[in-house]
Structures are given as structure tokens and as C-alpha cells.
């Protein structure tokens, strides 16, 4: 029987501080964050300036303050989808093979939604092409096509030998747009990448 790592109070406090600092930095429309801890899970909700509350995500402590299992809240199902893969990058791409939308456009749209929600900012790095091709089993040319489209739009620029970075950020969505954009962004989360362990 595998022992369950105890979720230290110090880690909970540190998580709350980091999440609130991130929200102030990335999402100015958030008036406050509510973080509830239950067992090894932390549930994160946001209160907007108009007093609207949005459920955002659930984090699961797995033994280290640097590694978390992540589940995004889906308003359409009123549940948490564990297929999201949490890394140190501001955005991770997902692929809905049954949507009928070309793969490269799915990536472009996801960047657009993340920019308008304030999850991406100038200077943020987009996922490395080799990482996207490995986790989603897509052709490198497809990812390059998406990045070229973002460059044509003036949103991103490549740095030889380093990667592709955000160079221009549009206005963040207003409160009326925010919930709809959040649903669209969550809608890209369909199935876990190879090697991802779904949380219990």
C-alpha cells in the first residue's frame, strides 16, 4: 500500500501566497482568490470586481511544493478535468482531434484566449516545438506553422536557438467576456498527454 504524502501547513501557506501574487500580476480583474484545502487537495476560486465568483482549478499535493497534479474547472460539467498537464510554462497546448479545426489553428486560438484572459504576458515563452511534438504526437511543421501565424499577427517572435516568445499583448478581456473565454480555453482540455497520471 502506497503511503499518502502529508500536505504540510507551510506548503499550503506558501501556495496561497504564490497564487495570490500570480493573480495580481497576471489577472488584474481578480479582486480576490479563495483557496480551500481538503485533504491533499486545494480548490481555487476567483472573485471578480463585480462580485462574480469563478471556480478555476484544483491542485493536488503529491509530496513536493514544486510538483502538483492539476485539474481545471469545467463549468459545462460542474467538475474538475484532470487532463490538464501542469508545467512551469504559462501555457500548455491541448489537441481536440475531433473538433474539425486544423491543429495549427487550435494552437493559435489557445494562445489568443490565454492572452486575452491575462494568462500570458509579454516575454513569456511558448512551449518548445520538440516538447509539443512529443506530448501531442504532431508534426513539427504544424507547430512551426502556428508560431509563424502568431508572428504574422505580431504576437510572438522567435529567438534562434532559444524559442518563441510573446512580444505583444492585446487588451485583457472585460468581465463579460471572461467567463466565455475561460470556457473556450477549458474546452481544449480533452485527453491527458502521454505519461500523465490522472488524479484520484
N, C-alpha and C positions, 0 to 999 in steps of 0.2 A: 504494500500500500504506500503510495507516494505522499509524503508529508506536505501539507499546505503551508507556504511561507506566511508568517505573520506580518500584517501590514502595520508598520510602526507609526505611532502618532507623529513622530518627527517628519516622516516622509509625507504624511497627509498634509501637515502644515506647509512643508516645502512645495508640494504640488499646488496647493491653493495659492500661495504667493506667486509662483511662476505662471499659473494660468491667468490670474488677475493682471499681472504685469503684461502678459502677452495680449490680453484683451484690450487693455488701454493703448497698447502700441499698434495693434493690427485692426481693431474693430471699434472705432470711436462711438458708434451708435449704441454700444452696450453701456447701459447705466450701471449694471452690476451683475456679478456672477453668483449663482447659488451652487454650492458644491456639497453634496450629501455623500457620506461614507457608510456603506453597508457591507460588512464582512470585508472581503478583499476588493470590493468594487467602489468606484467613485462616480457619481452621477453629476453631470454638469449641465446646468440650465442658465439661460441668459435673460435678464430683464432689460428691455429696450427703453428708450427715453419716453415712449408713450405708455409705459407700464405693461406692454405686451411681454409675455413670457414665452421663450422658445426653448424646448429641450434640444440640447446639442449633441451630447455623446455620453458614452460610458467608458471608463477606464478600469482595467483590472490589474492590480498589483501582482506581479509574478516573481517577486523576490529581489528586484533591483529597482532603484529610483530612476534608472536610465532606460529600462525596458518595460513597456506596457502593452497589454492587449487592448485593442481599441475597437469600439463599436459605435457607429454613427446612428443617431436617432432618425427613424423614418416616420414622418407624420402620417403617411398614407396607410401604414400598418400599425401605428402606435406601438412600435417595438424598436429594438436596437439591432442593427445589422452588423454582425461580426466580420463581414467580408472585407472591411476596410483594413488596410495594412499600414500601421503607423511607423514612420521612419523619422529621421532628423530633418527631412526636406519639408518645405512648406506645402508641397502638393505631390500626390502620387496618382498616376494615371490608372483609370479603370476602362475596361472594354466590354461593351454590350454587343455581342456578335449578332444578336437577333434584332437590333434596332433599325437596320437598313441605312444607317448613317455611315458614310465612309469612315474608316478608322482614323485617318489623319484629322478629319473634321471633329471627331469625338474629342481628340486631344486638344484641338484648338478651342472648342467650346468649353472644355473643363477649365482651361486657363482663363478664358474670358469670365466665366462665372466666379472663379476664385478671386480674380482681380476686382470684380465689381462688389464682391462681398467683403473685400478687405483682407482676405487670407494671404494674398500675395502683395508684395510691395516692391518698389524699385530696388534693384540689387539682388533680389532673391534668385537663386539658381534653379532652373528646371531640371527634372531628372536626366541623368546621363543616358544617352541613346542606348548604350550597351545594357544598362540596367532595365530599360523598358523592353527591349527585345528579349531579354532573358526571362523576365517575370510574366510577360504577356504573350510570348511566342509570336511576335510580329516582325516583319521585315524592317531592317534598319532604315531602308529608303522611306518607309511610311512615316517613321518618327522624324526623319530629316525633312520630309515634305511638310509636316505640321510645323516644325520650327521655322522653315522658310516662310510659310504663310504668316506666322507671328512676326517674323522680321519685316515682311512686306507691309504689315499693318503698323509697324513702328513700335510694337510692344516689346519685342525681345531682340537680342543681338548675341551672336556667337563670339566667343573668345577662343582663338585657336589653341588647342591643347588643354583647355580648361573646361569649357562647357558653354551652355546657353543661359543668358541671364535676362531678367526683366529690366527694361530700360525706360519704360513709360507706363504710368498707371492712370487709368481713366477715373472719373469721379466714382466714389463708392455709392452703391445703390441707396436710395432713400428707404425709409421704413416700410412703405407699401410694397416695394419690390423685393425686400429682403427675404421674406418667408418663401415667396415663389422661387427665387433663385436658390435658396437653400434646398428646396425640394428637388430642383433640377440637378443640383450638384450631387445630392444624395442618390438621385436616380441612376447615376452612372455606376453605383456600387451594386454589383450583381453577384459575382463569384470570387472566392479568395484566390490570390495568386498562388503558384506552386510553392509548397513548403510552409504555407500559413496554417497555423493551428487555430481552429475556431475555439473561442472561449466558451466555457460551460454556461 
